């Protein structure tokens, strides 16, 4: 694999950066990226949106609201989860499980295989009034009560559905799963932001424990996840990972985020 920068991915000492330095480095990198994105000819980052954090939080709720809200896991399947579905219990209550990481439901990556449900995606809801979306989330089909997801959280979820989606087929080739990004730009973002927690090789878990890495298996390696499920990876790049202090890169332009994904797909998939 061609190395983008001269610095090796597994640079010694990457695991021992102090949290304060890490936060400052991330803030500086994001500020520089935001300034660059607003130069003439640049792609708008959307960072001026006053609700950008709420939208990112909504993306995490879409991913796994139970983890975000530290909510107890429902014992039974979601009442609307179809009989043809192969998942059980908690998984059936996650928004992404029916509507997909690419938000296309049966018309996207979940159109076949173990995640197939036959349920449609959310792309038609882009731009929809958030109050209407909140009512849909609470309706007899979705059944997310206030005891499950408080009103403020439902508002964030509705914001994400209305304004936080992206047309992933524009950036990821569905047949090859390859991200249509610039590797060199992606390397610059990854090595100055993501590598602080994930390591230069993308194989370091935030917890930095062998137990956590074993629990994730190959998914503990960003090279594996980004190649096997680029849609999930892009969703998490944009919105962060539920339950951990992962930076949401929604402040960058979508193309910048795709550049990061493209670079991640060059990282090794397992320990060597």
VENQUI-V364772 format. One record per run of one state. SS is the DSSP state (helix for helix, strand for strand, loop for the rest). FROM is the first residue (numbers start at 1). TO is the last residue. Records with the same first field share a line. If there is no record, write none. Layout:
SS=FROM-TO, FROM-TO
This chain:
loop=1-13, 17-18, 38-51, 69-88, 94-94, 100-104, 106-108, 112-119, 121-122, 126-129, 139-150, 165-167, 171-171, 173-178, 180-182, 199-209, 221-221, 229-229, 240-248, 252-253, 265-272
helix=14-16, 19-37, 52-68, 89-93, 95-99, 109-111, 123-125, 130-138, 151-164, 168-170, 183-198, 210-220, 222-228, 230-239, 249-251, 254-264
strand=105-105, 120-120, 172-172, 179-179
